[in-house]
Amino acid sequence: MMKLTPLLSALLLVAVNGSHYEKPPCQSDEKAVQIMGVEGIFCSPLCSDAGKCPMDVPDGVTAAPSCALKAPTGEGYCAILCSAGNENENGLRGVVVGAGQCGPKMTCSPIPNSGGLGLCDYSESQQLMVDMNSVIQVGVATVD
């Protein structure tokens, strides 16, 4: 029987599990979340006790995750924030799929009343396989 090296084992684990912040169905340490006032959905891990977030993002994403969301029950959740109010490389503003910071499959959806801040998510029009009764409605905790 062939033995796997630790590095190869880790690479296989990543390939099977994917990254955080993907579209539902979510990994065991994530919840499907939706921001109040934003139509898109994404999988979000809880923030650590130190306010840190997993940094493994979907392919092509250049924005960094942050502990920016708060559930009505008080838990902090991670999100990938983006600049929705700025023009992207195509000269377009607002909701654009594949607009740089959010990679080729996510959308930078504007967060209402945030002064141009957006959130990388998957629009409902992408036919997500999710039970909307299991989606957590969260708000933006801080907008710096």
DSSP file (Angstrom, degrees, kcal/mol; ACC not computed):
  #  RESIDUE AA STRUCTURE BP1 BP2  ACC     N-H-->O    O-->H-N    N-H-->O    O-->H-N    TCO  KAPPA ALPHA  PHI   PSI    X-CA   Y-CA   Z-CA
    1    1 A M              0   0    0      0, 0.0     2,-0.3     0, 0.0     0, 0.0   0.000 360.0 360.0 360.0 137.3    0.0    0.0    0.0
    2    2 A M        -     0   0    0      1,-0.0     2,-0.4     0, 0.0     0, 0.0  -0.599 360.0-141.9 -82.3 136.3    1.3    3.5   -0.9
    3    3 A K        -     0   0    0     -2,-0.3     2,-0.4     0, 0.0    -1,-0.0  -0.777  12.0-135.0 -96.0 141.8    1.8    6.0    1.9
    4    4 A L        -     0   0    0     -2,-0.4     0, 0.0     4,-0.0     0, 0.0  -0.776  17.4-124.7 -94.2 138.6    1.0    9.7    1.3
    5    5 A T     >  -     0   0    0     -2,-0.4     4,-2.6     1,-0.1     5,-0.2  -0.429  28.3-110.2 -71.9 156.7    3.4   12.3    2.4
    6    6 A P  H  > S+     0   0    0      0, 0.0     4,-2.3     0, 0.0     5,-0.2   0.877 118.9  51.9 -56.4 -39.0    2.0   15.0    4.8
    7    7 A L  H  > S+     0   0    0      2,-0.2     4,-2.3     1,-0.2     5,-0.2   0.932 111.1  46.0 -64.8 -45.6    2.2   17.6    2.0
    8    8 A L  H  > S+     0   0    0      1,-0.2     4,-2.4     2,-0.2    -1,-0.2   0.895 111.8  52.6 -64.6 -39.7    0.4   15.5   -0.5
    9    9 A S  H  X S+     0   0    0     -4,-2.6     4,-2.2     2,-0.2    -1,-0.2   0.919 109.9  48.4 -60.5 -44.2   -2.3   14.6    2.1
   10   10 A A  H  X S+     0   0    0     -4,-2.3     4,-2.2     1,-0.2    -2,-0.2   0.899 110.9  50.7 -64.2 -41.0   -2.8   18.3    2.8
   11   11 A L  H  X S+     0   0    0     -4,-2.3     4,-2.2     1,-0.2    -1,-0.2   0.893 110.5  49.2 -64.4 -39.4   -3.1   19.1   -0.9
   12   12 A L  H  X S+     0   0    0     -4,-2.4     4,-2.1     2,-0.2    -1,-0.2   0.895 109.3  52.5 -66.2 -39.4   -5.6   16.4   -1.4
   13   13 A L  H  X S+     0   0    0     -4,-2.2     4,-2.6     1,-0.2     5,-0.2   0.917 110.5  47.3 -62.1 -44.4   -7.7   17.6    1.5
   14   14 A V  H  X S+     0   0    0     -4,-2.2     4,-2.3     1,-0.2    -1,-0.2   0.906 110.9  51.9 -63.7 -41.7   -7.7   21.2    0.1
   15   15 A A  H  < S+     0   0    0     -4,-2.2    -1,-0.2     1,-0.2    -2,-0.2   0.874 114.5  42.4 -64.6 -36.8   -8.7   19.9   -3.3
   16   16 A V  H  < S+     0   0    0     -4,-2.1    -2,-0.2     1,-0.2    -1,-0.2   0.914 121.0  39.3 -75.5 -43.8  -11.6   17.9   -1.9
   17   17 A N  H  < S-     0   0    0     -4,-2.6    -2,-0.2    -5,-0.2    -3,-0.2   0.708  91.9-156.6 -83.1 -21.1  -12.9   20.5    0.5
   18   18 A G     <  -     0   0    0     -4,-2.3     2,-0.2    -5,-0.2    -1,-0.2  -0.341  33.3 -57.2  73.4-162.2  -12.4   23.6   -1.6
   19   19 A S    >   -     0   0    0      1,-0.1     3,-0.5    -4,-0.1    38,-0.2  -0.599  52.5 -94.7-110.5 172.7  -12.1   27.0    0.1
   20   20 A H  T 3  S+     0   0    0     36,-1.3    -1,-0.1    -2,-0.2    24,-0.1  -0.335 101.4  43.4 -74.2 168.7  -14.2   29.0    2.4
   21   21 A Y  T 3  S+     0   0    0     22,-0.3    -1,-0.2     1,-0.2    23,-0.1   0.640  80.9 138.7  69.8  18.3  -16.7   31.7    1.1
   22   22 A E    <   -     0   0    0     -3,-0.5    21,-2.4     1,-0.1    -1,-0.2  -0.208  62.2 -85.0 -79.3 178.3  -18.0   29.5   -1.7
   23   23 A K  S    S-     0   0    0     19,-0.2    -1,-0.1     1,-0.1    19,-0.1  -0.562  72.3 -47.7 -81.8 153.3  -21.6   29.2   -2.7
   24   24 A P  S    S+     0   0    0      0, 0.0   105,-0.7     0, 0.0     2,-0.1  -0.218 103.2  74.4 -58.1 150.9  -23.8   26.8   -0.8
   25   25 A P  S    S-     0   0    0      0, 0.0     2,-0.1     0, 0.0    18,-0.1   0.379  84.8-149.9 -75.0 147.5  -23.8   24.0    0.2
   26   26 A C        -     0   0    0     -2,-0.1     6,-0.1     1,-0.1    -6,-0.1  -0.383  13.1 -99.8 -91.8 163.1  -21.3   25.1    2.8
   27   27 A Q    >   -     0   0    0     -8,-0.1     3,-1.8    -2,-0.1    -1,-0.1  -0.270  46.1 -97.4 -70.6 167.0  -18.5   23.4    4.6
   28   28 A S  T 3  S+     0   0    0      1,-0.3    -1,-0.1    -2,-0.0    -2,-0.1   0.744 124.0  50.4 -62.8 -24.9  -19.1   22.1    8.1
   29   29 A D  T 3  S+     0   0    0     16,-0.0    17,-0.7     2,-0.0     2,-0.3   0.199 105.0  72.7 -98.9  17.1  -17.6   25.2    9.8
   30   30 A E  E <   -A   45   0A   0     -3,-1.8     2,-0.3    15,-0.2    -4,-0.1  -0.858  60.8-151.6-127.7 161.7  -19.7   27.6    7.7
   31   31 A K  E     -A   44   0A   0     13,-2.1    13,-3.0    -2,-0.3     2,-0.5  -0.962  30.5-110.5-126.1 147.5  -23.2   28.9    7.5
   32   32 A A  E     -A   43   0A   0     -2,-0.3   104,-2.7   102,-0.3     2,-0.3  -0.686  47.5-172.8 -74.3 125.7  -25.1   30.2    4.5
   33   33 A V  E     -Ab  42 136A   0      9,-2.9     9,-1.6    -2,-0.5     2,-0.4  -0.892  20.8-166.6-125.8 154.4  -25.5   33.9    5.1
   34   34 A Q  E     - b   0 137A   0    102,-2.3   104,-2.4    -2,-0.3     2,-0.3  -0.997  22.5-129.3-137.3 134.5  -27.3   36.8    3.5
   35   35 A I  E >   - b   0 138A   0      5,-0.5     3,-2.4    -2,-0.4   104,-0.2  -0.640  34.6-102.4 -83.5 137.5  -26.8   40.5    4.3
   36   36 A M  T 3  S+     0   0    0    102,-2.3   104,-0.1    -2,-0.3     3,-0.1  -0.415 110.5  16.4 -58.8 124.1  -29.9   42.5    5.1
   37   37 A G  T 3  S+     0   0    0      1,-0.2     2,-0.4    -2,-0.2    -1,-0.3   0.427 108.0  96.2  91.3  -0.2  -30.6   44.6    2.0
   38   38 A V    <   -     0   0    0     -3,-2.4    -1,-0.2     2,-0.1    -3,-0.1  -0.985  60.9-152.8-124.2 133.2  -28.4   42.5   -0.3
   39   39 A E        +     0   0    0     -2,-0.4    -1,-0.1    -3,-0.1    83,-0.0   0.781  64.7  92.2 -77.2 -27.8  -29.8   39.7   -2.5
   40   40 A G        -     0   0    0     83,-0.1    -5,-0.5    79,-0.1     2,-0.3  -0.126  57.7-152.4 -71.7 165.4  -26.7   37.5   -2.8
   41   41 A I  B     +C  122   0B   0     81,-2.7    81,-2.3    -7,-0.1     2,-0.3  -0.941  16.3 168.0-132.9 151.8  -25.7   34.6   -0.5
   42   42 A F  E     -A   33   0A   0     -9,-1.6    -9,-2.9    -2,-0.3     2,-0.4  -0.973  39.9 -96.8-156.1 164.7  -22.4   33.0    0.4
   43   43 A C  E     -A   32   0A   0    -21,-2.4   -22,-0.3    -2,-0.3   -11,-0.2  -0.738  42.4-170.5 -87.0 131.4  -20.9   30.6    2.9
   44   44 A S  E     -A   31   0A   0    -13,-3.0   -13,-2.1    -2,-0.4     2,-0.2  -0.982  13.7-146.3-130.4 127.8  -19.4   32.3    5.9
   45   45 A P  E     -A   30   0A   0      0, 0.0    33,-2.5     0, 0.0   -15,-0.2  -0.528  34.7 -98.7 -81.9 157.7  -17.3   30.9    8.8
   46   46 A L  B     -D   77   0C   0    -17,-0.7    31,-0.3    31,-0.2     2,-0.1  -0.428  41.4-106.6 -67.4 149.0  -17.5   32.3   12.3
   47   47 A C        -     0   0    0     29,-2.5     6,-0.2    22,-0.1    29,-0.2  -0.495  38.4-110.8 -70.1 148.3  -14.9   34.8   13.3
   48   48 A S    >   -     0   0    0      4,-2.7     3,-2.2    -2,-0.1    -1,-0.1  -0.262  33.8 -98.3 -71.3 169.4  -12.3   33.4   15.7
   49   49 A D  T 3  S+     0   0    0      1,-0.3    -1,-0.1     2,-0.1    -2,-0.1   0.787 128.8  53.6 -59.1 -26.6  -12.3   34.7   19.3
   50   50 A A  T 3  S-     0   0    0      2,-0.1    -1,-0.3     0, 0.0    -2,-0.0   0.358 123.6-106.3 -89.2   4.7   -9.5   37.0   18.2
   51   51 A G  S <  S+     0   0    0     -3,-2.2    16,-0.5     1,-0.3     2,-0.2   0.712  74.3 140.0  79.5  20.4  -11.6   38.4   15.4
   52   52 A K        -     0   0    0     14,-0.1    -4,-2.7    26,-0.0    -1,-0.3  -0.591  36.3-153.2 -96.7 159.7   -9.7   36.6   12.7
   53   53 A C        -     0   0    0     -2,-0.2    -6,-0.1    12,-0.2     2,-0.1  -0.940  30.3 -92.7-130.1 151.1  -11.1   34.8    9.6
   54   54 A P        -     0   0    0      0, 0.0    12,-0.0     0, 0.0    -7,-0.0  -0.403  30.9-153.2 -59.7 138.8   -9.9   32.0    7.4
   55   55 A M        +     0   0    0      9,-0.1     2,-0.9    -2,-0.1   -36,-0.0   0.390  59.7 111.3 -99.6   2.1   -7.9   33.4    4.5
   56   56 A D        +     0   0    0    -38,-0.0   -36,-1.3     0, 0.0     0, 0.0  -0.692  48.8 176.6 -81.2 108.3   -8.5   30.6    2.0
   57   57 A V        -     0   0    0     -2,-0.9   -36,-0.1   -38,-0.2     3,-0.1  -0.670  35.6 -82.2-110.2 162.0  -10.7   32.3   -0.6
   58   58 A P    >   -     0   0    0      0, 0.0     3,-1.9     0, 0.0    -1,-0.1  -0.201  66.6 -73.4 -59.8 157.2  -12.1   31.1   -3.9
   59   59 A D  T 3  S+     0   0    0      1,-0.2    46,-0.3    44,-0.1     3,-0.1  -0.221 118.1  16.6 -53.1 134.0   -9.9   31.1   -7.0
   60   60 A G  T 3  S+     0   0    0      1,-0.3    43,-0.6    43,-0.2     2,-0.4   0.279  86.1 134.0  87.8 -10.4   -9.3   34.6   -8.4
   61   61 A V  B <   +G  102   0D   0     -3,-1.9    -1,-0.3    41,-0.3    41,-0.2  -0.597  25.1 174.6 -75.5 128.9  -10.4   36.5   -5.3
   62   62 A T        +     0   0    0     39,-1.4    -1,-0.2    38,-0.4    40,-0.2   0.591  50.4  92.3-109.1 -16.6   -8.0   39.3   -4.4
   63   63 A A  S    S-     0   0    0     38,-1.9    19,-0.1    37,-0.1    -2,-0.0  -0.496  76.5-121.8 -76.8 150.2   -9.9   41.0   -1.6
   64   64 A A        -     0   0    0     -2,-0.1    17,-0.7    17,-0.1    -9,-0.1  -0.730  21.5-115.0 -96.3 140.9   -9.1   39.8    2.0
   65   65 A P  E     -E   80   0C   0      0, 0.0     2,-0.3     0, 0.0    15,-0.2  -0.360  36.1-176.4 -67.2 151.3  -11.8   38.3    4.3
   66   66 A S  E     -E   79   0C   0     13,-2.8    13,-2.3   -14,-0.1     2,-1.7  -0.978  40.2-103.4-145.8 160.0  -12.6   40.2    7.5
   67   67 A C  E     +E   78   0C   0    -16,-0.5    11,-0.2    -2,-0.3    13,-0.0  -0.631  69.2 135.3 -82.4  84.7  -14.7   39.8   10.6
   68   68 A A  E     +     0   0C   0     -2,-1.7    73,-3.4     9,-0.6    74,-0.7   0.424  39.7  78.9-118.7  -2.1  -17.3   42.3    9.3
   69   69 A L  E     -EF  77 140C   0      8,-2.2     8,-1.9    71,-0.3     2,-0.4  -0.823  51.1-162.4-117.6 152.2  -20.7   40.7   10.0
   70   70 A K  E     -EF  76 139C   0     69,-2.8    69,-2.3    -2,-0.3     6,-0.2  -0.989  11.6-145.3-134.6 125.2  -22.9   40.3   13.1
   71   71 A A    >   -     0   0    0      4,-2.8     3,-2.3    -2,-0.4    67,-0.2  -0.472  32.8-108.6 -79.9 157.3  -25.8   37.9   13.5
   72   72 A P  T 3  S+     0   0    0      0, 0.0    -1,-0.1     0, 0.0    66,-0.1   0.769 121.6  58.4 -57.5 -24.6  -28.9   38.9   15.5
   73   73 A T  T 3  S-     0   0    0      2,-0.1    -3,-0.0     1,-0.0    -2,-0.0   0.484 123.3-105.5 -84.1  -3.5  -27.7   36.5   18.2
   74   74 A G  S <  S+     0   0    0     -3,-2.3     2,-0.1     1,-0.3    -1,-0.0   0.242  72.7 137.8 103.0 -13.0  -24.4   38.3   18.5
   75   75 A E        -     0   0    0     -5,-0.1    -4,-2.8     1,-0.1     2,-0.4  -0.389  49.6-129.2 -68.5 144.6  -22.0   36.0   16.7
   76   76 A G  E     - E   0  70C   0     -6,-0.2   -29,-2.5   -29,-0.2     2,-0.3  -0.781  24.3-166.0 -93.1 137.9  -19.4   37.5   14.3
   77   77 A Y  E     -DE  46  69C   0     -8,-1.9    -8,-2.2    -2,-0.4    -9,-0.6  -0.900  17.5-117.8-123.7 153.7  -19.1   36.1   10.8
   78   78 A C  E     + E   0  67C   0    -33,-2.5     2,-0.3    -2,-0.3   -11,-0.2  -0.587  32.7 172.1 -90.2 149.7  -16.5   36.6    8.1
   79   79 A A  E     - E   0  66C   0    -13,-2.3   -13,-2.8    -2,-0.2     2,-0.7  -0.976  35.7-118.0-149.5 160.0  -17.0   38.2    4.8
   80   80 A I  E     - E   0  65C   0     40,-0.4    40,-3.1    -2,-0.3     2,-0.2  -0.906  35.1-157.5-101.9 109.0  -15.0   39.3    1.8
   81   81 A L  E     +H  119   0E   0     -2,-0.7    38,-0.3   -17,-0.7     2,-0.3  -0.606  14.4 178.0 -88.5 148.8  -15.5   43.1    1.4
   82   82 A C  E     -H  118   0E   0     36,-2.0    36,-3.4    -2,-0.2     2,-1.0  -0.855  39.3 -96.9-140.9 172.9  -15.0   44.9   -1.9
   83   83 A S  E >   +H  117   0E   0     -2,-0.3     3,-0.6    34,-0.2    34,-0.2  -0.767  43.3 166.6 -98.2  89.4  -15.3   48.4   -3.4
   84   84 A A  T 3  S+     0   0    0     -2,-1.0    10,-2.0    32,-0.9    33,-0.2   0.765  71.2  58.4 -75.8 -26.3  -18.7   48.3   -5.1
   85   85 A G  T 3  S+     0   0    0     31,-2.5     2,-0.2     8,-0.2    -1,-0.2   0.607  92.8  81.9 -82.1 -10.7  -18.9   52.1   -5.6
   86   86 A N  S <  S-     0   0    0     -3,-0.6     8,-0.4    30,-0.4     2,-0.2  -0.605  88.8-102.2 -93.5 153.9  -15.7   52.3   -7.6
   87   87 A E        -     0   0    0     -2,-0.2     6,-0.2     6,-0.1     2,-0.1  -0.482  36.4-142.2 -69.5 142.8  -15.4   51.5  -11.3
   88   88 A N    >   -     0   0    0      4,-2.1     3,-2.2    -2,-0.2    -1,-0.1  -0.270  39.9 -79.0 -93.2-171.9  -13.9   48.2  -12.2
   89   89 A E  T 3  S+     0   0    0      1,-0.3    -2,-0.1     2,-0.1    10,-0.0   0.680 131.3  56.2 -65.6 -15.2  -11.6   47.3  -15.0
   90   90 A N  T 3  S-     0   0    0      2,-0.2    -1,-0.3     0, 0.0     3,-0.1   0.393 116.9-111.6 -93.7   2.5  -14.6   47.3  -17.4
   91   91 A G  S <  S+     0   0    0     -3,-2.2     2,-0.3     1,-0.3    -2,-0.1   0.652  76.3 130.1  77.8  15.6  -15.6   50.9  -16.5
   92   92 A L        -     0   0    0      2,-0.1    -4,-2.1    -6,-0.1     2,-0.3  -0.718  46.6-142.7-103.7 153.7  -18.8   49.6  -14.8
   93   93 A R        -     0   0    0     -2,-0.3     2,-0.2    -6,-0.2    -8,-0.2  -0.812  55.4  -3.8-111.3 153.7  -20.1   50.5  -11.3
   94   94 A G  S    S+     0   0    0    -10,-2.0     2,-0.6    -8,-0.4    14,-0.2  -0.427 110.0  29.3  80.4-139.6  -21.8   48.4   -8.7
   95   95 A V  S    S+     0   0    0     -2,-0.2     2,-0.4    12,-0.1    14,-0.1  -0.460  70.1 153.4 -71.2 110.8  -22.9   44.8   -9.1
   96   96 A V    >   -     0   0    0     -2,-0.6    12,-1.1    12,-0.3     3,-0.9  -0.986  38.6-134.5-141.4 126.2  -20.6   43.1  -11.6
   97   97 A V  B 3  S+I  107   0E   0     -2,-0.4    10,-0.2     1,-0.2     8,-0.1  -0.638  92.6  12.4 -78.3 135.8  -19.7   39.4  -11.8
   98   98 A G  T 3  S+     0   0    0      8,-2.1     2,-1.5     5,-0.5    -1,-0.2   0.776  80.2 155.5  73.7  27.5  -16.0   38.7  -12.2
   99   99 A A    <   -     0   0    0     -3,-0.9     2,-1.5     7,-0.4     3,-0.4  -0.485  60.5 -99.2 -91.2  67.6  -15.0   42.3  -11.3
  100  100 A G  S >  S+     0   0    0     -2,-1.5     3,-1.9     1,-0.3   -38,-0.4  -0.382 113.2  53.7  68.3 -88.4  -11.5   41.8  -10.0
  101  101 A Q  T 3  S+     0   0    0     -2,-1.5   -38,-1.9     1,-0.3   -39,-1.4   0.781 113.4  43.3 -56.4 -33.2  -11.6   41.8   -6.2
  102  102 A C  B 3> S-G   61   0D   0     -3,-0.4     4,-0.8     1,-0.3     3,-0.4   0.334 107.7-125.8 -99.5   6.5  -14.3   39.0   -6.1
  103  103 A G  T <4  -     0   0    0     -3,-1.9    -5,-0.5   -43,-0.6    -1,-0.3  -0.147  43.0 -54.5  76.7-175.9  -12.9   36.7   -8.7
  104  104 A P  T  4 S+     0   0    0      0, 0.0    -1,-0.2     0, 0.0   -44,-0.1   0.646 130.9  37.2 -78.8 -15.4  -14.6   35.3  -11.8
  105  105 A K  T  4 S+     0   0    0     -3,-0.4     2,-0.2   -46,-0.3    -2,-0.1   0.639 100.7  75.6-113.0 -17.6  -17.7   33.8  -10.1
  106  106 A M     <  -     0   0    0     -4,-0.8    -8,-2.1    16,-0.1    -7,-0.4  -0.529  67.8-132.8 -97.0 164.7  -18.7   36.1   -7.3
  107  107 A T  E     -IJ  97 121E   0     14,-3.4    14,-2.5   -10,-0.2     2,-1.1  -0.892  10.6-134.1-113.4 142.3  -20.4   39.4   -7.5
  108  108 A C  E     - J   0 120E   0    -12,-1.1   -12,-0.3    -2,-0.4    12,-0.2  -0.816  33.4-168.8 -94.1  95.4  -19.4   42.6   -5.6
  109  109 A S  E     - J   0 119E   0     10,-2.5    10,-2.0    -2,-1.1   -27,-0.2  -0.737  22.2-116.1 -90.7 128.4  -22.9   43.6   -4.3
  110  110 A P  E     - J   0 118E   0      0, 0.0     8,-0.3     0, 0.0    -1,-0.1  -0.352  20.5-134.2 -62.9 138.1  -23.2   47.1   -2.8
  111  111 A I    >   -     0   0    0      6,-2.7     3,-1.2   -73,-0.1     5,-0.4  -0.846  33.4-108.1 -90.9 123.3  -24.1   47.2    0.9
  112  112 A P  T 3  S+     0   0    0      0, 0.0    -1,-0.0     0, 0.0   -74,-0.0  -0.208  95.6   3.0 -55.0 137.9  -26.9   49.8    1.4
  113  113 A N  T 3  S+     0   0    0      1,-0.1     0, 0.0    -3,-0.0     0, 0.0   0.790  95.8 116.5  59.4  33.8  -25.8   53.0    3.1
  114  114 A S  S <  S-     0   0    0     -3,-1.2     3,-0.2     3,-0.2    -1,-0.1   0.409  83.1-113.5-110.8   1.1  -22.1   52.0    3.3
  115  115 A G  S    S-     0   0    0      1,-0.2   -30,-0.1    -4,-0.2     0, 0.0   0.851  84.4 -35.0  72.3  34.1  -20.6   54.7    1.1
  116  116 A G  S    S+     0   0    0     -5,-0.4   -31,-2.5     1,-0.3   -32,-0.9   0.429  98.5 138.4 101.7  -0.8  -19.5   52.4   -1.7
  117  117 A L  E     -H   83   0E   0     -6,-0.2    -6,-2.7   -34,-0.2    -1,-0.3  -0.560  29.5-174.9 -78.0 142.1  -18.6   49.3    0.3
  118  118 A G  E     -HJ  82 110E   0    -36,-3.4   -36,-2.0    -8,-0.3     2,-0.4  -0.740  19.6-130.0-130.2 179.9  -19.6   46.0   -1.2
  119  119 A L  E     -HJ  81 109E   0    -10,-2.0   -10,-2.5   -38,-0.3     2,-0.6  -0.999  20.8-124.3-135.8 131.0  -19.6   42.3   -0.4
  120  120 A C  E     + J   0 108E   0    -40,-3.1   -40,-0.4    -2,-0.4     2,-0.3  -0.668  54.2 139.9 -76.8 120.1  -18.4   39.4   -2.5
  121  121 A D  E     - J   0 107E   0    -14,-2.5   -14,-3.4    -2,-0.6     2,-0.5  -0.856  54.8-100.3-148.0-179.0  -21.3   37.0   -2.9
  122  122 A Y  B     -C   41   0B   0    -81,-2.3   -81,-2.7    -2,-0.3   -16,-0.1  -0.965  40.9-125.3-113.0 122.0  -23.2   34.7   -5.2
  123  123 A S    >   -     0   0    0     -2,-0.5     3,-2.1   -83,-0.2     5,-0.2  -0.295  16.5-120.6 -68.1 150.9  -26.4   36.2   -6.7
  124  124 A E  G >> S+     0   0    0      1,-0.3     3,-1.2     2,-0.1     4,-0.5   0.757 110.1  71.7 -61.4 -23.3  -29.6   34.3   -6.2
  125  125 A S  G 34 S+     0   0    0      1,-0.3    -1,-0.3     2,-0.1    -2,-0.1   0.603  78.0  77.7 -69.8  -9.6  -29.9   34.2  -10.0
  126  126 A Q  G <4 S-     0   0    0     -3,-2.1    -1,-0.3     1,-0.0    -2,-0.1   0.247 110.4-116.5 -82.8  14.8  -27.0   31.7  -10.1
  127  127 A Q  T <4  -     0   0    0     -3,-1.2    -2,-0.1     1,-0.1     2,-0.1   0.946  39.7-159.6  50.5  61.7  -29.5   29.0   -9.0
  128  128 A L     <  -     0   0    0     -4,-0.5     2,-1.4    -5,-0.2    -1,-0.1  -0.446  18.7-129.0 -72.6 142.6  -28.0   28.2   -5.7
  129  129 A M        +     0   0    0   -105,-0.7     2,-0.4    -2,-0.1    -1,-0.1  -0.689  62.4 127.3 -90.6  82.4  -28.8   24.9   -4.1
  130  130 A V        -     0   0    0     -2,-1.4     2,-0.8  -105,-0.1    -2,-0.0  -1.000  62.3-128.3-144.6 139.6  -29.8   26.3   -0.7
  131  131 A D    >   -     0   0    0     -2,-0.4     3,-2.5     1,-0.2     4,-0.4  -0.786  21.7-150.1 -82.8 111.2  -32.8   26.0    1.6
  132  132 A M  G >  S+     0   0    0     -2,-0.8     3,-0.9     1,-0.3    -1,-0.2   0.717  93.2  66.6 -60.8 -20.3  -33.7   29.7    2.3
  133  133 A N  G 3  S+     0   0    0      1,-0.2    -1,-0.3    -3,-0.0    -2,-0.0   0.707 100.3  50.9 -70.8 -18.6  -35.0   28.7    5.8
  134  134 A S  G <  S+     0   0    0     -3,-2.5     2,-0.4     2,-0.1  -102,-0.3   0.445  85.8 107.5 -96.9  -0.7  -31.4   27.7    6.8
  135  135 A V    <   -     0   0    0     -3,-0.9     2,-0.5    -4,-0.4  -102,-0.2  -0.637  66.1-135.9 -82.0 132.0  -29.9   31.0    5.7
  136  136 A I  E     -b   33   0A   0   -104,-2.7  -102,-2.3    -2,-0.4     2,-0.6  -0.747  10.9-140.3 -87.0 128.2  -28.8   33.3    8.5
  137  137 A Q  E     +b   34   0A   0     -2,-0.5     2,-0.3  -104,-0.2  -102,-0.2  -0.804  32.2 174.7 -87.9 122.4  -29.7   37.0    8.0
  138  138 A V  E     -b   35   0A   0   -104,-2.4  -102,-2.3    -2,-0.6     2,-0.3  -0.826  21.3-141.8-126.0 163.9  -26.8   39.2    9.2
  139  139 A G  E     -F   70   0C   0    -69,-2.3   -69,-2.8    -2,-0.3     2,-0.5  -0.791  36.3 -89.3-118.4 166.2  -25.9   42.8    9.3
  140  140 A V  E     -F   69   0C   0     -2,-0.3   -71,-0.3   -71,-0.2     3,-0.1  -0.647  33.2-161.8 -77.0 125.8  -22.6   44.6    8.7
  141  141 A A  S    S+     0   0    0    -73,-3.4     2,-0.4    -2,-0.5   -72,-0.2   0.933  70.6   1.9 -75.4 -47.8  -20.9   45.0   12.1
  142  142 A T        -     0   0    0    -74,-0.7     2,-0.5   -75,-0.0    -1,-0.3  -0.998  53.0-160.8-142.9 143.2  -18.5   47.7   11.2
  143  143 A V              0   0    0     -2,-0.4   -75,-0.0    -3,-0.1    -3,-0.0  -0.891 360.0 360.0-124.8  99.1  -17.8   49.8    8.1
  144  144 A D              0   0    0     -2,-0.5    -1,-0.1     0, 0.0     0, 0.0   0.433 360.0 360.0 -92.7 360.0  -14.3   51.3    8.3
